[in-house]
Amino acid sequence: MNCKEVFKIIDNERRINYKNRSEMSEKIGFTNPQGYHIFMKRLEANKNGSHFNKVCKILEKLGYEIIIKKKGE
């Protein structure tokens, strides 16, 4: 798991269930669509130094993995 994979999950959810980015950004609590856009760009960039990617690498080295699944599935 890494930031790019999380980006793909969120982006796919938006494309399937929301009319546009603004609608999704409101649903998930961003006060303006630009904040959502910046957040998504950071995930998509998938920088090695991101905290999430560091946590994933550490967990992987310890034999763990992060799995994202939709509630109720």
Residue, then its C-alpha position, 0 to 999 in steps of 0.5 A: m500500500n502507498c499513497k498512489e494506491v490510496f489516491k486510486i481508491i478515492d478517485n475511483e469512489r468519486r468517479i462512481n458515486y459523485k457528480n463532481r469533485s466539489e460534491m465529494s469534497e463537501k461530503i468528506g469534510f473539505t471546506n472548499p474544493q481546492g483543499y480536496h484538489i491539493f490533498m489528492k495531488r499530494l496522494e497522487a505524487n506518492k513521494n517516498g518521504s510521506h509519513f504514510n509511505k514511511v509507515c507502510k514500508i516499516l510495516e512491510k519490513l515487519g511482515y504486515e500489510i495495510i488493506i483497505k476495504k469498504k465497510g460491509e463488504 
